């Protein structure tokens, strides 16, 4: 049983005559008649009563729902594959806590205006969690700290180098005062926190007091309010020199790289491919 025979059968059943079915499908009438006869011979039953048109027999009535389903599925598949390079569906993107430094909201805004049919979602989690979720197919891609990059299961399509700086309330005069303050940082396991500890240990600071804040804006506001100090990406505080004291630390502790990664085992969807193009456009901004 060929799918095209079912399409012809469905057209004749709906139109009621060979003539109208031929016009609908763009076939000659003799071809329509021949294909219906082939289908009836194959099924071993009469599908139409040929009196004043083409009237479905009981066997034809039974076949019609199957023909409808087959034609619908074929048309749906054809539509999907003819639009396979057009972004649609869902796009789940992750970023670690300091992802705001890469203009994500601007990227999302431009992408949504171009592809409003794509359902965008953003998840803010530690880099290790994001990498695991990509491997579990729960995320399409994520911005993670490159130190967490595992090239055995992930593909890196984009990377940017950033610098960490110490920030303190504006009244703080020098680094010695910073070392005595509590630090507003993300939870244990955060890359910034680990680099901070490495740096402070070289300065003889063995005991570090923490206030755990898992939001970049809250951290900066807390430091401005005098709660303590922090170790953050320079870009996110570059316009706050009047409300913060900013201190540089050696490159060994301050240089970090952020990469955008996705699964190595799954080909990126059209939606993800276009998103990657957008983040490349924003890299130099």
VENCOR-V533833 format. One record per pair of residues at least 24 apart in sequence whose ideal C-beta (glycine too) atoms are under 7 Angstrom apart, sorted by sequence separation. I is the first residue (numbers start at 1). J is the second residue. If there is no record, write none. Layout:
BEGIN
i: (I/I)
j: (J/J)
END
This chain:
BEGIN
i: (8/12/179/99/183/185/187/179/183/186/8/9/91/95/97/182/183/184/185/187/8/87/91/93/164/182/185/186/88/89/90/91/92/93/94/95/96/182/184/5/9/88/96/87/90/92/94/96/164/5/5/96/184/196/12/17/18/94/195/16/17/9/16/184/94/184/192/192/1/102/12/13/184/99/147/184/94/183/185/145/182/183/184/185/13/92/93/95/96/181/183/92/93/94/95/96/181/91/93/96/199/13/178/9/10/169/199/168/169/198/167/10/169/9/10/102/195/6/10/101/128/168/167/126/166/167/6/7/126/127/6/166/167/191/3/164/165/164/164/165/178/164/167/3/162/163/175/162/170/172/170/170/169/167/168/167/167/165/166/165/165/166/97/165/164/163/163/164/97/98/161/162/161/162/160/159/160/159/159/158/158/156/157/156/157/155/154/155/154/154/155/149/154/145/146/153/146/149/145/146/143/144/100/97/143/144/98/158/97/141/142/157/141/141/158/140/158/160/158/134/134/135/134/137/140/141/101/140/98/101/98/101/100/98/118/102/115/115/111/111/110/107/107/107/106/103/89/91/91/89/93/103/87/88/86/87/91/85/84/87)
j: (32/36/203/124/208/210/212/205/209/212/35/36/118/122/124/209/210/211/212/214/36/115/119/121/192/210/213/214/117/118/119/120/121/122/123/124/125/211/213/35/39/118/126/118/121/123/125/127/195/38/39/130/219/231/48/53/54/130/231/53/54/47/54/222/133/223/231/232/42/143/54/56/227/143/191/228/139/228/230/191/228/229/230/231/60/139/140/142/143/228/230/140/141/142/143/144/229/140/142/145/249/64/229/63/64/223/253/223/224/253/223/67/226/67/68/160/253/67/71/162/189/229/229/189/229/230/70/71/190/191/71/231/232/256/70/231/232/232/233/234/247/234/237/74/233/234/247/235/243/245/244/245/245/244/245/245/246/246/247/247/248/249/186/254/254/254/255/256/190/192/255/256/257/258/257/257/258/258/259/259/260/259/260/261/262/261/261/262/262/263/264/259/264/256/257/264/258/261/258/259/258/259/216/214/260/261/216/276/216/260/261/276/261/262/279/262/280/283/283/261/262/263/263/266/269/272/233/272/232/235/233/236/236/236/271/258/271/274/275/278/278/278/279/282/282/282/269/271/272/271/275/285/270/271/270/271/275/270/270/274)
END
